[in-house]
Amino acid sequence: MAVAVVVALGAGDLGALWWLTLFVAPDASVQVTWPNVVLLTLAGLVVAWALWECLRGPLTGPPAEQDRDTRRLRVALYVAAASSLVNPFLTTWSLWGMLVTLLPMFGVVLLLSPVVGRTRRHILILHVSGILGYGCAAVGLGLALFGHPIGALALVAGLGSLIWNVLVLRAQWDNDRFQRATVKYGILAMVLPLVLTMAGGLSGVPLEVYDDVVAVAGVLAVVWLARSAHDLVAPTAVSIPSA
């Protein structure tokens, strides 16, 4: 990334830095300016940090005892994190790429809800909201692929996934198996894109650059998924920090 920054400033070409930090084809109309270079560099640092959080694995030490459901949940969380991480590459093909990244979340919804749910009623609400949210999103993408209007499915998908995420994060906060930092990253993943989108009009940065950089904030969701899987196997003899 440092080499790409030097190339951008020296040769006046943002192509290498754009590909490296946003994973999409560069916009030739965007000029090489200090604000644009700084913004792209910050986006790259966020992605590098997310990779570190995902790949470093759980804390070392004797792992907690896991039953089959916990092992399956960890696999589902890691698969969902991996599919979300490669989402920028998949979406360059077509909407099929976005559909592929949604499918692992069904496993997460079905397996995570019983772990964090406090009562049968709470688990049922989690299942219904999660399936509605991610199911309607998948159906909506399928309709869009064949040129059909999505209609109210987008609203149902957004509302359902929002309710599921809020309820899961609240339950994780009260669950000793999950670090507070993990939950905070999940909250940021849900709130930050909305805040950045609303602030975009005041930044003065070209819309083409800003939209792609806001999308990079989605790596926070990847960090939340991966860290949730790490926390499920935290060593029993290690005291887990709360921040």
Order of alpha helices (4+ residues) and beta strands (2+ residues): alpha-alpha-alpha-alpha-alpha-alpha-alpha-alpha-alpha-alpha-alpha
